[in-house]
Amino acid sequence: MSRARQDGRLLLILGFVAFVIFGCTLERIMGASLVDFRAVFTKLHRVGYKGAISIERETSGPQQIEDVKAEKAYLERVIREVNA
């Protein structure tokens, strides 16, 4: 199994463990949750990931649009810092 595939599985497992242990069922905006996105994107950068990143929100209406805009700005900043 490739290193990138192992790392991807580890991230999925860690996300599931956080869900089970902490009951992460509430919708939270990126950067205000338990997930360390800086660590996630650092790992993705190290393994050479160059694919797409998508933002999904379970809210709807104007709040969803505002959340996605804020999350996009947050992710752009994190990725810029990781790639520096």
mmCIF file of the N, C-alpha and C atoms, coordinates in Angstrom:
data_MODEL
# 
_entry.id   MODEL 
# 
loop_
_atom_site.group_PDB 
_atom_site.id 
_atom_site.type_symbol 
_atom_site.label_atom_id 
_atom_site.label_alt_id 
_atom_site.label_comp_id 
_atom_site.label_asym_id 
_atom_site.label_entity_id 
_atom_site.label_seq_id 
_atom_site.pdbx_PDB_ins_code 
_atom_site.Cartn_x 
_atom_site.Cartn_y 
_atom_site.Cartn_z 
_atom_site.occupancy 
_atom_site.B_iso_or_equiv 
_atom_site.pdbx_formal_charge 
_atom_site.auth_seq_id 
_atom_site.auth_comp_id 
_atom_site.auth_asym_id 
_atom_site.auth_atom_id 
_atom_site.pdbx_PDB_model_num 
ATOM 1   N N  . MET A 1 1  ? 0.858   -1.178 0.000  1.00 0.00 ? 1  MET A N  1 
ATOM 2   C CA . MET A 1 1  ? 0.000   0.000  0.000  1.00 0.00 ? 1  MET A CA 1 
ATOM 3   C C  . MET A 1 1  ? 0.902   1.239  0.000  1.00 0.00 ? 1  MET A C  1 
ATOM 4   N N  . SER A 1 2  ? 0.555   2.218  -0.846 1.00 0.00 ? 2  SER A N  1 
ATOM 5   C CA . SER A 1 2  ? 1.360   3.430  -0.931 1.00 0.00 ? 2  SER A CA 1 
ATOM 6   C C  . SER A 1 2  ? 1.249   4.252  0.351  1.00 0.00 ? 2  SER A C  1 
ATOM 7   N N  . ARG A 1 3  ? 2.240   5.091  0.562  1.00 0.00 ? 3  ARG A N  1 
ATOM 8   C CA . ARG A 1 3  ? 2.261   5.963  1.738  1.00 0.00 ? 3  ARG A CA 1 
ATOM 9   C C  . ARG A 1 3  ? 1.053   6.915  1.735  1.00 0.00 ? 3  ARG A C  1 
ATOM 10  N N  . ALA A 1 4  ? 0.740   7.483  0.565  1.00 0.00 ? 4  ALA A N  1 
ATOM 11  C CA . ALA A 1 4  ? -0.407  8.411  0.473  1.00 0.00 ? 4  ALA A CA 1 
ATOM 12  C C  . ALA A 1 4  ? -1.704  7.698  0.828  1.00 0.00 ? 4  ALA A C  1 
ATOM 13  N N  . ARG A 1 5  ? -1.856  6.465  0.368  1.00 0.00 ? 5  ARG A N  1 
ATOM 14  C CA . ARG A 1 5  ? -3.074  5.715  0.668  1.00 0.00 ? 5  ARG A CA 1 
ATOM 15  C C  . ARG A 1 5  ? -3.152  5.408  2.162  1.00 0.00 ? 5  ARG A C  1 
ATOM 16  N N  . GLN A 1 6  ? -2.019  5.035  2.759  1.00 0.00 ? 6  GLN A N  1 
ATOM 17  C CA . GLN A 1 6  ? -1.998  4.777  4.209  1.00 0.00 ? 6  GLN A CA 1 
ATOM 18  C C  . GLN A 1 6  ? -2.358  6.039  4.973  1.00 0.00 ? 6  GLN A C  1 
ATOM 19  N N  . ASP A 1 7  ? -1.780  7.163  4.568  1.00 0.00 ? 7  ASP A N  1 
ATOM 20  C CA . ASP A 1 7  ? -2.058  8.432  5.246  1.00 0.00 ? 7  ASP A CA 1 
ATOM 21  C C  . ASP A 1 7  ? -3.523  8.815  5.113  1.00 0.00 ? 7  ASP A C  1 
ATOM 22  N N  . GLY A 1 8  ? -4.097  8.605  3.922  1.00 0.00 ? 8  GLY A N  1 
ATOM 23  C CA . GLY A 1 8  ? -5.506  8.900  3.704  1.00 0.00 ? 8  GLY A CA 1 
ATOM 24  C C  . GLY A 1 8  ? -6.395  8.062  4.595  1.00 0.00 ? 8  GLY A C  1 
ATOM 25  N N  . ARG A 1 9  ? -6.068  6.789  4.709  1.00 0.00 ? 9  ARG A N  1 
ATOM 26  C CA . ARG A 1 9  ? -6.849  5.907  5.588  1.00 0.00 ? 9  ARG A CA 1 
ATOM 27  C C  . ARG A 1 9  ? -6.728  6.347  7.036  1.00 0.00 ? 9  ARG A C  1 
ATOM 28  N N  . LEU A 1 10 ? -5.532  6.760  7.432  1.00 0.00 ? 10 LEU A N  1 
ATOM 29  C CA . LEU A 1 10 ? -5.330  7.225  8.801  1.00 0.00 ? 10 LEU A CA 1 
ATOM 30  C C  . LEU A 1 10 ? -6.199  8.447  9.076  1.00 0.00 ? 10 LEU A C  1 
ATOM 31  N N  . LEU A 1 11 ? -6.249  9.385  8.131  1.00 0.00 ? 11 LEU A N  1 
ATOM 32  C CA . LEU A 1 11 ? -7.072  10.581 8.330  1.00 0.00 ? 11 LEU A CA 1 
ATOM 33  C C  . LEU A 1 11 ? -8.544  10.216 8.449  1.00 0.00 ? 11 LEU A C  1 
ATOM 34  N N  . LEU A 1 12 ? -9.003  9.271  7.623  1.00 0.00 ? 12 LEU A N  1 
ATOM 35  C CA . LEU A 1 12 ? -10.391 8.838  7.717  1.00 0.00 ? 12 LEU A CA 1 
ATOM 36  C C  . LEU A 1 12 ? -10.675 8.173  9.053  1.00 0.00 ? 12 LEU A C  1 
ATOM 37  N N  . ILE A 1 13 ? -9.751  7.343  9.504  1.00 0.00 ? 13 ILE A N  1 
ATOM 38  C CA . ILE A 1 13 ? -9.919  6.658  10.784 1.00 0.00 ? 13 ILE A CA 1 
ATOM 39  C C  . ILE A 1 13 ? -9.943  7.672  11.923 1.00 0.00 ? 13 ILE A C  1 
ATOM 40  N N  . LEU A 1 14 ? -9.029  8.636  11.897 1.00 0.00 ? 14 LEU A N  1 
ATOM 41  C CA . LEU A 1 14 ? -8.989  9.649  12.953 1.00 0.00 ? 14 LEU A CA 1 
ATOM 42  C C  . LEU A 1 14 ? -10.277 10.460 12.977 1.00 0.00 ? 14 LEU A C  1 
ATOM 43  N N  . GLY A 1 15 ? -10.798 10.786 11.790 1.00 0.00 ? 15 GLY A N  1 
ATOM 44  C CA . GLY A 1 15 ? -12.067 11.512 11.728 1.00 0.00 ? 15 GLY A CA 1 
ATOM 45  C C  . GLY A 1 15 ? -13.202 10.707 12.325 1.00 0.00 ? 15 GLY A C  1 
ATOM 46  N N  . PHE A 1 16 ? -13.235 9.409  12.034 1.00 0.00 ? 16 PHE A N  1 
ATOM 47  C CA . PHE A 1 16 ? -14.277 8.539  12.579 1.00 0.00 ? 16 PHE A CA 1 
ATOM 48  C C  . PHE A 1 16 ? -14.138 8.431  14.096 1.00 0.00 ? 16 PHE A C  1 
ATOM 49  N N  . VAL A 1 17 ? -12.909 8.285  14.583 1.00 0.00 ? 17 VAL A N  1 
ATOM 50  C CA . VAL A 1 17 ? -12.676 8.181  16.025 1.00 0.00 ? 17 VAL A CA 1 
ATOM 51  C C  . VAL A 1 17 ? -13.146 9.454  16.722 1.00 0.00 ? 17 VAL A C  1 
ATOM 52  N N  . ALA A 1 18 ? -12.829 10.615 16.149 1.00 0.00 ? 18 ALA A N  1 
ATOM 53  C CA . ALA A 1 18 ? -13.280 11.884 16.742 1.00 0.00 ? 18 ALA A CA 1 
ATOM 54  C C  . ALA A 1 18 ? -14.802 11.932 16.773 1.00 0.00 ? 18 ALA A C  1 
ATOM 55  N N  . PHE A 1 19 ? -15.432 11.439 15.709 1.00 0.00 ? 19 PHE A N  1 
ATOM 56  C CA . PHE A 1 19 ? -16.894 11.415 15.660 1.00 0.00 ? 19 PHE A CA 1 
ATOM 57  C C  . PHE A 1 19 ? -17.453 10.541 16.774 1.00 0.00 ? 19 PHE A C  1 
ATOM 58  N N  . VAL A 1 20 ? -16.876 9.351  16.962 1.00 0.00 ? 20 VAL A N  1 
ATOM 59  C CA . VAL A 1 20 ? -17.369 8.405  17.968 1.00 0.00 ? 20 VAL A CA 1 
ATOM 60  C C  . VAL A 1 20 ? -17.102 8.923  19.378 1.00 0.00 ? 20 VAL A C  1 
ATOM 61  N N  . ILE A 1 21 ? -15.883 9.380  19.626 1.00 0.00 ? 21 ILE A N  1 
ATOM 62  C CA . ILE A 1 21 ? -15.497 9.798  20.979 1.00 0.00 ? 21 ILE A CA 1 
ATOM 63  C C  . ILE A 1 21 ? -16.169 11.111 21.382 1.00 0.00 ? 21 ILE A C  1 
ATOM 64  N N  . PHE A 1 22 ? -16.114 12.086 20.500 1.00 0.00 ? 22 PHE A N  1 
ATOM 65  C CA . PHE A 1 22 ? -16.580 13.419 20.853 1.00 0.00 ? 22 PHE A CA 1 
ATOM 66  C C  . PHE A 1 22 ? -18.013 13.699 20.422 1.00 0.00 ? 22 PHE A C  1 
ATOM 67  N N  . GLY A 1 23 ? -18.611 12.776 19.676 1.00 0.00 ? 23 GLY A N  1 
ATOM 68  C CA . GLY A 1 23 ? -19.977 12.991 19.213 1.00 0.00 ? 23 GLY A CA 1 
ATOM 69  C C  . GLY A 1 23 ? -20.088 14.197 18.313 1.00 0.00 ? 23 GLY A C  1 
ATOM 70  N N  . CYS A 1 24 ? -19.161 14.326 17.396 1.00 0.00 ? 24 CYS A N  1 
ATOM 71  C CA . CYS A 1 24 ? -19.115 15.496 16.511 1.00 0.00 ? 24 CYS A CA 1 
ATOM 72  C C  . CYS A 1 24 ? -20.245 15.447 15.499 1.00 0.00 ? 24 CYS A C  1 
ATOM 73  N N  . THR A 1 25 ? -21.424 15.695 15.939 1.00 0.00 ? 25 THR A N  1 
ATOM 74  C CA . THR A 1 25 ? -22.570 15.651 15.044 1.00 0.00 ? 25 THR A CA 1 
ATOM 75  C C  . THR A 1 25 ? -23.098 17.045 14.739 1.00 0.00 ? 25 THR A C  1 
ATOM 76  N N  . LEU A 1 26 ? -22.637 18.046 15.464 1.00 0.00 ? 26 LEU A N  1 
ATOM 77  C CA . LEU A 1 26 ? -23.085 19.407 15.211 1.00 0.00 ? 26 LEU A CA 1 
ATOM 78  C C  . LEU A 1 26 ? -22.310 19.997 14.045 1.00 0.00 ? 26 LEU A C  1 
ATOM 79  N N  . GLU A 1 27 ? -22.998 20.745 13.244 1.00 0.00 ? 27 GLU A N  1 
ATOM 80  C CA . GLU A 1 27 ? -22.366 21.405 12.104 1.00 0.00 ? 27 GLU A CA 1 
ATOM 81  C C  . GLU A 1 27 ? -21.512 22.552 12.622 1.00 0.00 ? 27 GLU A C  1 
ATOM 82  N N  . ARG A 1 28 ? -20.236 22.533 12.256 1.00 0.00 ? 28 ARG A N  1 
ATOM 83  C CA . ARG A 1 28 ? -19.322 23.589 12.688 1.00 0.00 ? 28 ARG A CA 1 
ATOM 84  C C  . ARG A 1 28 ? -18.582 24.114 11.460 1.00 0.00 ? 28 ARG A C  1 
ATOM 85  N N  . ILE A 1 29 ? -18.284 25.377 11.469 1.00 0.00 ? 29 ILE A N  1 
ATOM 86  C CA . ILE A 1 29 ? -17.525 25.982 10.392 1.00 0.00 ? 29 ILE A CA 1 
ATOM 87  C C  . ILE A 1 29 ? -16.057 25.575 10.518 1.00 0.00 ? 29 ILE A C  1 
ATOM 88  N N  . MET A 1 30 ? -15.376 25.408 9.382  1.00 0.00 ? 30 MET A N  1 
ATOM 89  C CA . MET A 1 30 ? -13.958 25.027 9.408  1.00 0.00 ? 30 MET A CA 1 
ATOM 90  C C  . MET A 1 30 ? -13.166 26.056 10.192 1.00 0.00 ? 30 MET A C  1 
ATOM 91  N N  . GLY A 1 31 ? -12.252 25.572 10.993 1.00 0.00 ? 31 GLY A N  1 
ATOM 92  C CA . GLY A 1 31 ? -11.450 26.453 11.823 1.00 0.00 ? 31 GLY A CA 1 
ATOM 93  C C  . GLY A 1 31 ? -12.036 26.631 13.207 1.00 0.00 ? 31 GLY A C  1 
ATOM 94  N N  . ALA A 1 32 ? -13.296 26.208 13.401 1.00 0.00 ? 32 ALA A N  1 
ATOM 95  C CA . ALA A 1 32 ? -13.946 26.314 14.709 1.00 0.00 ? 32 ALA A CA 1 
ATOM 96  C C  . ALA A 1 32 ? -14.403 24.941 15.180 1.00 0.00 ? 32 ALA A C  1 
ATOM 97  N N  . SER A 1 33 ? -13.722 23.913 14.687 1.00 0.00 ? 33 SER A N  1 
ATOM 98  C CA . SER A 1 33 ? -14.094 22.538 15.053 1.00 0.00 ? 33 SER A CA 1 
ATOM 99  C C  . SER A 1 33 ? -12.898 21.835 15.683 1.00 0.00 ? 33 SER A C  1 
ATOM 100 N N  . LEU A 1 34 ? -13.061 20.573 15.955 1.00 0.00 ? 34 LEU A N  1 
ATOM 101 C CA . LEU A 1 34 ? -11.974 19.785 16.544 1.00 0.00 ? 34 LEU A CA 1 
ATOM 102 C C  . LEU A 1 34 ? -10.920 19.367 15.525 1.00 0.00 ? 34 LEU A C  1 
ATOM 103 N N  . VAL A 1 35 ? -11.224 19.472 14.245 1.00 0.00 ? 35 VAL A N  1 
ATOM 104 C CA . VAL A 1 35 ? -10.303 19.033 13.202 1.00 0.00 ? 35 VAL A CA 1 
ATOM 105 C C  . VAL A 1 35 ? -9.185  20.046 13.033 1.00 0.00 ? 35 VAL A C  1 
ATOM 106 N N  . ASP A 1 36 ? -7.947  19.564 13.056 1.00 0.00 ? 36 ASP A N  1 
ATOM 107 C CA . ASP A 1 36 ? -6.775  20.408 12.835 1.00 0.00 ? 36 ASP A CA 1 
ATOM 108 C C  . ASP A 1 36 ? -6.483  20.418 11.332 1.00 0.00 ? 36 ASP A C  1 
ATOM 109 N N  . PHE A 1 37 ? -7.127  21.342 10.608 1.00 0.00 ? 37 PHE A N  1 
ATOM 110 C CA . PHE A 1 37 ? -6.980  21.376 9.156  1.00 0.00 ? 37 PHE A CA 1 
ATOM 111 C C  . PHE A 1 37 ? -5.562  21.720 8.734  1.00 0.00 ? 37 PHE A C  1 
ATOM 112 N N  . ARG A 1 38 ? -4.842  22.477 9.533  1.00 0.00 ? 38 ARG A N  1 
ATOM 113 C CA . ARG A 1 38 ? -3.443  22.778 9.209  1.00 0.00 ? 38 ARG A CA 1 
ATOM 114 C C  . ARG A 1 38 ? -2.641  21.475 9.158  1.00 0.00 ? 38 ARG A C  1 
ATOM 115 N N  . ALA A 1 39 ? -2.867  20.587 10.111 1.00 0.00 ? 39 ALA A N  1 
ATOM 116 C CA . ALA A 1 39 ? -2.171  19.294 10.126 1.00 0.00 ? 39 ALA A CA 1 
ATOM 117 C C  . ALA A 1 39 ? -2.609  18.433 8.937  1.00 0.00 ? 39 ALA A C  1 
ATOM 118 N N  . VAL A 1 40 ? -3.899  18.453 8.623  1.00 0.00 ? 40 VAL A N  1 
ATOM 119 C CA . VAL A 1 40 ? -4.406  17.673 7.487  1.00 0.00 ? 40 VAL A CA 1 
ATOM 120 C C  . VAL A 1 40 ? -3.754  18.146 6.195  1.00 0.00 ? 40 VAL A C  1 
ATOM 121 N N  . PHE A 1 41 ? -3.741  19.459 5.956  1.00 0.00 ? 41 PHE A N  1 
ATOM 122 C CA . PHE A 1 41 ? -3.181  19.966 4.708  1.00 0.00 ? 41 PHE A CA 1 
ATOM 123 C C  . PHE A 1 41 ? -1.659  19.899 4.683  1.00 0.00 ? 41 PHE A C  1 
ATOM 124 N N  . THR A 1 42 ? -1.022  19.932 5.831  1.00 0.00 ? 42 THR A N  1 
ATOM 125 C CA . THR A 1 42 ? 0.421   19.706 5.882  1.00 0.00 ? 42 THR A CA 1 
ATOM 126 C C  . THR A 1 42 ? 0.734   18.295 5.411  1.00 0.00 ? 42 THR A C  1 
ATOM 127 N N  . LYS A 1 43 ? -0.015  17.333 5.892  1.00 0.00 ? 43 LYS A N  1 
ATOM 128 C CA . LYS A 1 43 ? 0.176   15.937 5.495  1.00 0.00 ? 43 LYS A CA 1 
ATOM 129 C C  . LYS A 1 43 ? -0.098  15.759 4.004  1.00 0.00 ? 43 LYS A C  1 
ATOM 130 N N  . LEU A 1 44 ? -1.190  16.334 3.513  1.00 0.00 ? 44 LEU A N  1 
ATOM 131 C CA . LEU A 1 44 ? -1.506  16.246 2.091  1.00 0.00 ? 44 LEU A CA 1 
ATOM 132 C C  . LEU A 1 44 ? -0.393  16.861 1.239  1.00 0.00 ? 44 LEU A C  1 
ATOM 133 N N  . HIS A 1 45 ? 0.159   17.983 1.689  1.00 0.00 ? 45 HIS A N  1 
ATOM 134 C CA . HIS A 1 45 ? 1.262   18.642 0.981  1.00 0.00 ? 45 HIS A CA 1 
ATOM 135 C C  . HIS A 1 45 ? 2.490   17.730 0.954  1.00 0.00 ? 45 HIS A C  1 
ATOM 136 N N  . ARG A 1 46 ? 2.796   17.118 2.075  1.00 0.00 ? 46 ARG A N  1 
ATOM 137 C CA . ARG A 1 46 ? 3.974   16.230 2.166  1.00 0.00 ? 46 ARG A CA 1 
ATOM 138 C C  . ARG A 1 46 ? 3.883   15.023 1.238  1.00 0.00 ? 46 ARG A C  1 
ATOM 139 N N  . VAL A 1 47 ? 2.676   14.498 1.037  1.00 0.00 ? 47 VAL A N  1 
ATOM 140 C CA . VAL A 1 47 ? 2.533   13.327 0.167  1.00 0.00 ? 47 VAL A CA 1 
ATOM 141 C C  . VAL A 1 47 ? 2.311   13.737 -1.291 1.00 0.00 ? 47 VAL A C  1 
ATOM 142 N N  . GLY A 1 48 ? 2.315   15.041 -1.557 1.00 0.00 ? 48 GLY A N  1 
ATOM 143 C CA . GLY A 1 48 ? 2.235   15.519 -2.931 1.00 0.00 ? 48 GLY A CA 1 
ATOM 144 C C  . GLY A 1 48 ? 0.841   15.605 -3.519 1.00 0.00 ? 48 GLY A C  1 
ATOM 145 N N  . TYR A 1 49 ? -0.173  15.698 -2.665 1.00 0.00 ? 49 TYR A N  1 
ATOM 146 C CA . TYR A 1 49 ? -1.550  15.783 -3.166 1.00 0.00 ? 49 TYR A CA 1 
ATOM 147 C C  . TYR A 1 49 ? -1.751  17.072 -3.947 1.00 0.00 ? 49 TYR A C  1 
ATOM 148 N N  . LYS A 1 50 ? -2.291  16.952 -5.150 1.00 0.00 ? 50 LYS A N  1 
ATOM 149 C CA . LYS A 1 50 ? -2.543  18.120 -5.997 1.00 0.00 ? 50 LYS A CA 1 
ATOM 150 C C  . LYS A 1 50 ? -3.995  18.148 -6.487 1.00 0.00 ? 50 LYS A C  1 
ATOM 151 N N  . GLY A 1 51 ? -4.853  17.328 -5.907 1.00 0.00 ? 51 GLY A N  1 
ATOM 152 C CA . GLY A 1 51 ? -6.232  17.214 -6.364 1.00 0.00 ? 51 GLY A CA 1 
ATOM 153 C C  . GLY A 1 51 ? -7.151  18.289 -5.820 1.00 0.00 ? 51 GLY A C  1 
ATOM 154 N N  . ALA A 1 52 ? -8.415  18.069 -6.053 1.00 0.00 ? 52 ALA A N  1 
ATOM 155 C CA . ALA A 1 52 ? -9.453  19.021 -5.659 1.00 0.00 ? 52 ALA A CA 1 
ATOM 156 C C  . ALA A 1 52 ? -9.725  18.984 -4.158 1.00 0.00 ? 52 ALA A C  1 
ATOM 157 N N  . ILE A 1 53 ? -10.259 20.090 -3.670 1.00 0.00 ? 53 ILE A N  1 
ATOM 158 C CA . ILE A 1 53 ? -10.722 20.202 -2.290 1.00 0.00 ? 53 ILE A CA 1 
ATOM 159 C C  . ILE A 1 53 ? -12.148 20.732 -2.374 1.00 0.00 ? 53 ILE A C  1 
ATOM 160 N N  . SER A 1 54 ? -13.069 20.075 -1.692 1.00 0.00 ? 54 SER A N  1 
ATOM 161 C CA . SER A 1 54 ? -14.447 20.555 -1.731 1.00 0.00 ? 54 SER A CA 1 
ATOM 162 C C  . SER A 1 54 ? -14.923 20.920 -0.329 1.00 0.00 ? 54 SER A C  1 
ATOM 163 N N  . ILE A 1 55 ? -15.835 21.853 -0.286 1.00 0.00 ? 55 ILE A N  1 
ATOM 164 C CA . ILE A 1 55 ? -16.430 22.303 0.973  1.00 0.00 ? 55 ILE A CA 1 
ATOM 165 C C  . ILE A 1 55 ? -17.898 21.901 0.940  1.00 0.00 ? 55 ILE A C  1 
ATOM 166 N N  . GLU A 1 56 ? -18.317 21.211 1.971  1.00 0.00 ? 56 GLU A N  1 
ATOM 167 C CA . GLU A 1 56 ? -19.714 20.779 2.048  1.00 0.00 ? 56 GLU A CA 1 
ATOM 168 C C  . GLU A 1 56 ? -20.322 21.291 3.340  1.00 0.00 ? 56 GLU A C  1 
ATOM 169 N N  . ARG A 1 57 ? -21.484 21.881 3.237  1.00 0.00 ? 57 ARG A N  1 
ATOM 170 C CA . ARG A 1 57 ? -22.209 22.371 4.411  1.00 0.00 ? 57 ARG A CA 1 
ATOM 171 C C  . ARG A 1 57 ? -23.602 21.787 4.394  1.00 0.00 ? 57 ARG A C  1 
ATOM 172 N N  . GLU A 1 58 ? -24.072 21.354 5.537  1.00 0.00 ? 58 GLU A N  1 
ATOM 173 C CA . GLU A 1 58 ? -25.411 20.778 5.651  1.00 0.00 ? 58 GLU A CA 1 
ATOM 174 C C  . GLU A 1 58 ? -26.462 21.828 5.969  1.00 0.00 ? 58 GLU A C  1 
ATOM 175 N N  . THR A 1 59 ? -26.028 23.069 6.135  1.00 0.00 ? 59 THR A N  1 
ATOM 176 C CA . THR A 1 59 ? -26.983 24.153 6.347  1.00 0.00 ? 59 THR A CA 1 
ATOM 177 C C  . THR A 1 59 ? -27.559 24.553 4.993  1.00 0.00 ? 59 THR A C  1 
ATOM 178 N N  . SER A 1 60 ? -28.466 25.503 4.979  1.00 0.00 ? 60 SER A N  1 
ATOM 179 C CA . SER A 1 60 ? -29.029 25.951 3.706  1.00 0.00 ? 60 SER A CA 1 
ATOM 180 C C  . SER A 1 60 ? -29.292 27.447 3.760  1.00 0.00 ? 60 SER A C  1 
ATOM 181 N N  . GLY A 1 61 ? -29.571 27.999 2.603  1.00 0.00 ? 61 GLY A N  1 
ATOM 182 C CA . GLY A 1 61 ? -29.924 29.404 2.520  1.00 0.00 ? 61 GLY A CA 1 
ATOM 183 C C  . GLY A 1 61 ? -28.742 30.333 2.689  1.00 0.00 ? 61 GLY A C  1 
ATOM 184 N N  . PRO A 1 62 ? -29.003 31.569 3.106  1.00 0.00 ? 62 PRO A N  1 
ATOM 185 C CA . PRO A 1 62 ? -27.948 32.573 3.231  1.00 0.00 ? 62 PRO A CA 1 
ATOM 186 C C  . PRO A 1 62 ? -26.821 32.150 4.185  1.00 0.00 ? 62 PRO A C  1 
ATOM 187 N N  . GLN A 1 63 ? -27.154 31.418 5.236  1.00 0.00 ? 63 GLN A N  1 
ATOM 188 C CA . GLN A 1 63 ? -26.118 30.980 6.187  1.00 0.00 ? 63 GLN A CA 1 
ATOM 189 C C  . GLN A 1 63 ? -25.121 30.040 5.511  1.00 0.00 ? 63 GLN A C  1 
ATOM 190 N N  . GLN A 1 64 ? -25.614 29.164 4.653  1.00 0.00 ? 64 GLN A N  1 
ATOM 191 C CA . GLN A 1 64 ? -24.738 28.235 3.935  1.00 0.00 ? 64 GLN A CA 1 
ATOM 192 C C  . GLN A 1 64 ? -23.752 29.017 3.062  1.00 0.00 ? 64 GLN A C  1 
ATOM 193 N N  . ILE A 1 65 ? -24.240 30.020 2.366  1.00 0.00 ? 65 ILE A N  1 
ATOM 194 C CA . ILE A 1 65 ? -23.380 30.823 1.490  1.00 0.00 ? 65 ILE A CA 1 
ATOM 195 C C  . ILE A 1 65 ? -22.311 31.539 2.304  1.00 0.00 ? 65 ILE A C  1 
ATOM 196 N N  . GLU A 1 66 ? -22.703 32.146 3.417  1.00 0.00 ? 66 GLU A N  1 
ATOM 197 C CA . GLU A 1 66 ? -21.740 32.855 4.262  1.00 0.00 ? 66 GLU A CA 1 
ATOM 198 C C  . GLU A 1 66 ? -20.707 31.878 4.849  1.00 0.00 ? 66 GLU A C  1 
ATOM 199 N N  . ASP A 1 67 ? -21.167 30.719 5.284  1.00 0.00 ? 67 ASP A N  1 
ATOM 200 C CA . ASP A 1 67 ? -20.253 29.708 5.834  1.00 0.00 ? 67 ASP A CA 1 
ATOM 201 C C  . ASP A 1 67 ? -19.228 29.254 4.798  1.00 0.00 ? 67 ASP A C  1 
ATOM 202 N N  . VAL A 1 68 ? -19.687 28.974 3.591  1.00 0.00 ? 68 VAL A N  1 
ATOM 203 C CA . VAL A 1 68 ? -18.774 28.506 2.537  1.00 0.00 ? 68 VAL A CA 1 
ATOM 204 C C  . VAL A 1 68 ? -17.766 29.596 2.175  1.00 0.00 ? 68 VAL A C  1 
ATOM 205 N N  . LYS A 1 69 ? -18.204 30.838 2.118  1.00 0.00 ? 69 LYS A N  1 
ATOM 206 C CA . LYS A 1 69 ? -17.272 31.949 1.843  1.00 0.00 ? 69 LYS A CA 1 
ATOM 207 C C  . LYS A 1 69 ? -16.199 32.028 2.929  1.00 0.00 ? 69 LYS A C  1 
ATOM 208 N N  . ALA A 1 70 ? -16.611 31.932 4.183  1.00 0.00 ? 70 ALA A N  1 
ATOM 209 C CA . ALA A 1 70 ? -15.656 31.995 5.300  1.00 0.00 ? 70 ALA A CA 1 
ATOM 210 C C  . ALA A 1 70 ? -14.722 30.795 5.285  1.00 0.00 ? 70 ALA A C  1 
ATOM 211 N N  . GLU A 1 71 ? -15.256 29.621 4.997  1.00 0.00 ? 71 GLU A N  1 
ATOM 212 C CA . GLU A 1 71 ? -14.428 28.419 4.956  1.00 0.00 ? 71 GLU A CA 1 
ATOM 213 C C  . GLU A 1 71 ? -13.442 28.458 3.791  1.00 0.00 ? 71 GLU A C  1 
ATOM 214 N N  . LYS A 1 72 ? -13.868 28.989 2.671  1.00 0.00 ? 72 LYS A N  1 
ATOM 215 C CA . LYS A 1 72 ? -12.967 29.128 1.518  1.00 0.00 ? 72 LYS A CA 1 
ATOM 216 C C  . LYS A 1 72 ? -11.795 30.034 1.883  1.00 0.00 ? 72 LYS A C  1 
ATOM 217 N N  . ALA A 1 73 ? -12.077 31.161 2.498  1.00 0.00 ? 73 ALA A N  1 
ATOM 218 C CA . ALA A 1 73 ? -11.017 32.085 2.908  1.00 0.00 ? 73 ALA A CA 1 
ATOM 219 C C  . ALA A 1 73 ? -10.083 31.415 3.921  1.00 0.00 ? 73 ALA A C  1 
ATOM 220 N N  . TYR A 1 74 ? -10.658 30.684 4.865  1.00 0.00 ? 74 TYR A N  1 
ATOM 221 C CA . TYR A 1 74 ? -9.862  29.970 5.875  1.00 0.00 ? 74 TYR A CA 1 
ATOM 222 C C  . TYR A 1 74 ? -8.945  28.948 5.208  1.00 0.00 ? 74 TYR A C  1 
ATOM 223 N N  . LEU A 1 75 ? -9.505  28.128 4.304  1.00 0.00 ? 75 LEU A N  1 
ATOM 224 C CA . LEU A 1 75 ? -8.709  27.101 3.630  1.00 0.00 ? 75 LEU A CA 1 
ATOM 225 C C  . LEU A 1 75 ? -7.629  27.710 2.752  1.00 0.00 ? 75 LEU A C  1 
ATOM 226 N N  . GLU A 1 76 ? -7.933  28.789 2.058  1.00 0.00 ? 76 GLU A N  1 
ATOM 227 C CA . GLU A 1 76 ? -6.924  29.453 1.226  1.00 0.00 ? 76 GLU A CA 1 
ATOM 228 C C  . GLU A 1 76 ? -5.753  29.925 2.090  1.00 0.00 ? 76 GLU A C  1 
ATOM 229 N N  . ARG A 1 77 ? -6.054  30.474 3.254  1.00 0.00 ? 77 ARG A N  1 
ATOM 230 C CA . ARG A 1 77 ? -5.000  30.946 4.155  1.00 0.00 ? 77 ARG A CA 1 
ATOM 231 C C  . ARG A 1 77 ? -4.158  29.776 4.667  1.00 0.00 ? 77 ARG A C  1 
ATOM 232 N N  . VAL A 1 78 ? -4.819  28.714 5.107  1.00 0.00 ? 78 VAL A N  1 
ATOM 233 C CA . VAL A 1 78 ? -4.109  27.535 5.622  1.00 0.00 ? 78 VAL A CA 1 
ATOM 234 C C  . VAL A 1 78 ? -3.229  26.926 4.544  1.00 0.00 ? 78 VAL A C  1 
ATOM 235 N N  . ILE A 1 79 ? -3.764  26.759 3.334  1.00 0.00 ? 79 ILE A N  1 
ATOM 236 C CA . ILE A 1 79 ? -3.001  26.151 2.242  1.00 0.00 ? 79 ILE A CA 1 
ATOM 237 C C  . ILE A 1 79 ? -1.826  27.045 1.851  1.00 0.00 ? 79 ILE A C  1 
ATOM 238 N N  . ARG A 1 80 ? -2.038  28.340 1.808  1.00 0.00 ? 80 ARG A N  1 
ATOM 239 C CA . ARG A 1 80 ? -0.949  29.279 1.501  1.00 0.00 ? 80 ARG A CA 1 
ATOM 240 C C  . ARG A 1 80 ? 0.174   29.153 2.541  1.00 0.00 ? 80 ARG A C  1 
ATOM 241 N N  . GLU A 1 81 ? -0.181  29.063 3.819  1.00 0.00 ? 81 GLU A N  1 
ATOM 242 C CA . GLU A 1 81 ? 0.816   28.933 4.874  1.00 0.00 ? 81 GLU A CA 1 
ATOM 243 C C  . GLU A 1 81 ? 1.531   27.588 4.805  1.00 0.00 ? 81 GLU A C  1 
ATOM 244 N N  . VAL A 1 82 ? 0.803   26.522 4.511  1.00 0.00 ? 82 VAL A N  1 
ATOM 245 C CA . VAL A 1 82 ? 1.414   25.191 4.417  1.00 0.00 ? 82 VAL A CA 1 
ATOM 246 C C  . VAL A 1 82 ? 2.371   25.120 3.242  1.00 0.00 ? 82 VAL A C  1 
ATOM 247 N N  . ASN A 1 83 ? 2.026   25.763 2.121  1.00 0.00 ? 83 ASN A N  1 
ATOM 248 C CA . ASN A 1 83 ? 2.853   25.705 0.920  1.00 0.00 ? 83 ASN A CA 1 
ATOM 249 C C  . ASN A 1 83 ? 4.031   26.681 0.951  1.00 0.00 ? 83 ASN A C  1 
ATOM 250 N N  . ALA A 1 84 ? 4.068   27.564 1.947  1.00 0.00 ? 84 ALA A N  1 
ATOM 251 C CA . ALA A 1 84 ? 5.147   28.573 2.020  1.00 0.00 ? 84 ALA A CA 1 
ATOM 252 C C  . ALA A 1 84 ? 6.484   27.934 2.350  1.00 0.00 ? 84 ALA A C  1 
# 
